[in-house]
Amino acid sequence: MARYSIDTEGVSRERLALAHDPAELRATASAVAAATAGAMAAAGSEGSVVRAALDRFGRVHAPALDAVADAAAALGDRLDRSTAEGRSVELVVAGSLADASTLVDALGDSSVAGRR
C-alpha cells in the first residue's frame, strides 16, 4: 500500500521562496512556454510527432504553473499552517494506532493466559 505524506520541509522552503519572490512560478511558466516554442522550432518540419508532443506539453504545463502560482498566492501563509495541521493529524493517528496495538497485544496476552 502506498503511503502519502506532506513534505513539510519542502512546502516551507517553497513558501518562503514564493513569499520572497511571488513572480517565481509565473516566470517559470513563461520559461516553459518559451523553451517549448524553441524546441518546436528546432524540431523542424520533419519532426511533426515531436512538435505535436511538445505542443501538448506546453499547453498543459505552462497554464498549470500559472494555476499553482495563483493557488500559492491565494494560500499565502496558510501553506505552513496547513502543513503543520497535516503533520499534527499524522501524529495523532500514529499515536492512536500505537495505543490500539498495545491494547490488542494486552488483550491477546490475557486471553492466552486465561486458556492455560
C-alpha positions as CSV (number, residue, x, y, z in Angstrom):
1,M,0.0,0.0,0.0
2,A,1.4,3.4,-0.9
3,R,1.9,5.9,1.9
4,Y,1.4,9.6,1.1
5,S,2.5,12.4,3.3
6,I,3.1,16.1,3.1
7,D,6.8,17.2,2.6
8,T,6.7,19.8,5.4
9,E,10.3,21.0,4.8
10,G,9.7,21.2,1.1
11,V,6.4,23.1,1.5
12,S,8.0,25.6,3.9
13,R,11.0,26.1,1.7
14,E,8.9,26.8,-1.4
15,R,6.5,29.0,0.6
16,L,9.5,31.1,1.7
17,A,10.8,31.3,-1.9
18,L,7.3,32.3,-3.1
19,A,7.0,34.9,-0.3
20,H,10.3,36.4,-1.2
21,D,9.6,36.4,-5.0
22,P,5.9,35.6,-5.8
23,A,6.5,36.0,-9.5
24,E,8.9,33.0,-9.5
25,L,6.3,30.5,-10.7
26,R,4.9,32.9,-13.3
27,A,8.5,33.4,-14.6
28,T,8.9,29.6,-14.7
29,A,5.6,29.3,-16.7
30,S,7.0,31.8,-19.2
31,A,10.3,30.0,-19.4
32,V,8.5,26.7,-20.0
33,A,6.4,28.3,-22.8
34,A,9.5,29.8,-24.4
35,A,11.5,26.6,-24.1
36,T,8.7,24.6,-25.6
37,A,8.3,27.1,-28.5
38,G,12.1,26.9,-29.1
39,A,12.1,23.1,-29.1
40,M,9.2,23.0,-31.5
41,A,11.0,25.3,-33.9
42,A,14.2,23.2,-33.6
43,A,12.2,20.1,-34.4
44,G,11.7,21.4,-37.9
45,S,9.2,20.2,-40.5
46,E,10.4,16.6,-40.3
47,G,9.6,16.3,-36.5
48,S,5.8,16.6,-36.7
49,V,5.3,14.0,-34.0
50,V,7.8,15.6,-31.7
51,R,6.3,19.1,-32.3
52,A,2.8,17.7,-31.5
53,A,4.1,16.2,-28.3
54,L,5.8,19.5,-27.4
55,D,2.7,21.5,-28.2
56,R,0.7,19.3,-25.8
57,F,3.4,19.6,-23.2
58,G,3.4,23.4,-23.4
59,R,-0.4,23.7,-23.4
60,V,-0.6,21.7,-20.2
61,H,2.4,22.7,-18.2
62,A,2.6,26.5,-18.6
63,P,-1.0,27.0,-17.6
64,A,-0.6,24.5,-14.8
65,L,2.3,26.5,-13.4
66,D,0.2,29.7,-13.6
67,A,-2.6,27.9,-11.7
68,V,-0.2,26.8,-9.0
69,A,1.1,30.4,-8.8
70,D,-2.5,31.6,-8.3
71,A,-3.1,29.0,-5.6
72,A,0.1,29.8,-3.8
73,A,-0.7,33.5,-3.8
74,A,-4.2,32.8,-2.5
75,L,-3.0,30.5,0.2
76,G,-0.2,32.7,1.4
77,D,0.9,31.9,5.0
78,R,-1.8,29.2,5.2
79,L,0.5,26.8,3.5
80,D,2.6,26.5,6.6
81,R,-0.5,26.2,8.8
82,S,-2.0,23.5,6.6
83,T,1.3,21.6,6.6
84,A,1.6,21.8,10.4
85,E,-2.1,20.7,10.8
86,G,-1.4,17.8,8.4
87,R,1.6,16.7,10.5
88,S,-0.4,17.0,13.7
89,V,-3.1,14.7,12.3
90,E,-0.4,12.2,11.2
91,L,1.0,12.2,14.8
92,V,-2.4,11.8,16.4
93,V,-3.3,8.9,14.1
94,A,0.1,7.2,14.7
95,G,-0.4,7.6,18.5
96,S,-3.9,6.2,18.3
97,L,-2.7,3.2,16.2
98,A,0.1,2.6,18.7
99,D,-2.4,2.7,21.6
100,A,-4.8,0.3,19.8
101,S,-1.9,-2.1,19.0
102,T,-0.8,-2.1,22.7
103,L,-4.4,-2.8,23.7
104,V,-4.8,-5.6,21.2
105,D,-1.5,-7.1,22.4
106,A,-2.6,-6.8,26.1
107,L,-6.0,-8.5,25.3
108,G,-4.3,-11.2,23.3
109,D,-1.9,-12.0,26.2
110,S,-4.7,-12.2,28.8
111,S,-6.8,-14.4,26.6
112,V,-3.9,-16.8,26.0
113,A,-3.1,-16.8,29.8
114,G,-6.8,-17.5,30.6
115,R,-6.8,-20.6,28.4
116,R,-3.9,-22.3,30.2
